[in-house]
Amino acid sequence: MFAGKTTRLIQRVREAEAAGRRTVVVKSAVDTRYAVDAVVTHDGVRAPCVPLSRLGDLRAALGEAEYAATQVVAIDEAQFIGDLREAVLQATEADGKTVYVAGLSGDFRRDNFGQISQLLPLADNVEKLSGRCTFCEQQGRRSASHFTLRIAASTQQELVGGAEAYAPVCREHYVQLSRVREHGAPTADTTEAEEELVPQTA
């Protein structure tokens, strides 16, 4: 998370529109953090979208003529789309559309999240983005974040949230703070560095 996925997706959409291609943006209907009918970056850039639970419903949502005229489909928060693999193949290989997919390949436990990983062997191009580790920055260091640490107390896989629920972390802090979180509050065996970095859960 916080790696600029939505920003990059919106850039792709604007590039396609500048080239005269007809586009539509889709996001998971479960993501209502900033807006219901727009994808919104963490710094407030937005693009109108069609919220859907299943990508296969896009044709009905747009209408046959509008769907046929659409050349580019951009999908945000794709890990929440249940029919992702099947519908992307339909859109690209049967309907002749260019499809951009942005989402998380892994969850806060580093397990597969949705069907994103199933698209990897099918994709023309894969771009993996990273942010900056929250805790390294607090220590005056700069490290890339490749993992997501959940700081909210919930253990369910699908928990839509922002900085109040998640933190981007490097491998070192993922391993260190996951261990702290699993064992709860700091103990006598907890190092000073770990004690300072214990995520707040609520």
C-alpha angles and dihedrals in degrees: 000000000000090000097120098259095144091043091054091046092053089049089054091050093050092048090052092048091049088055089055097255120143111239141186127192121213129189135178112275090226091068105085097142099120105005140351097222102033139059108233130192121224089257094052105262108142143187127190115254147175111247112218139167092204125033089212088070092065095093091055092043093054100033125243097277095047092046092050091051093049113101102176128042117191118192125198126193087014094169087079095055108102099200095039101132096044095044095046090052090049093050096045106034103029102028098034098233131144109238126198116194125195122182149104118294092195136033129225089281090052091247124134112285117210117312100314093111090053089063095057097084090044099048127104090212136008123199118188114199129198134195130200126286109254095211097045088054090052087056093049095256131116117223132159116251115225097163139052122232116202111221095176116092096239118109098193113117097229107058114145111210149122135221091329090064107026142035128197110236143179121239093264094055094040091058094040098046096039087060091049092048093049091054095044122216121023116278135195088274094054114107120235091249092052092047091055091050101045103134116238112243127194 
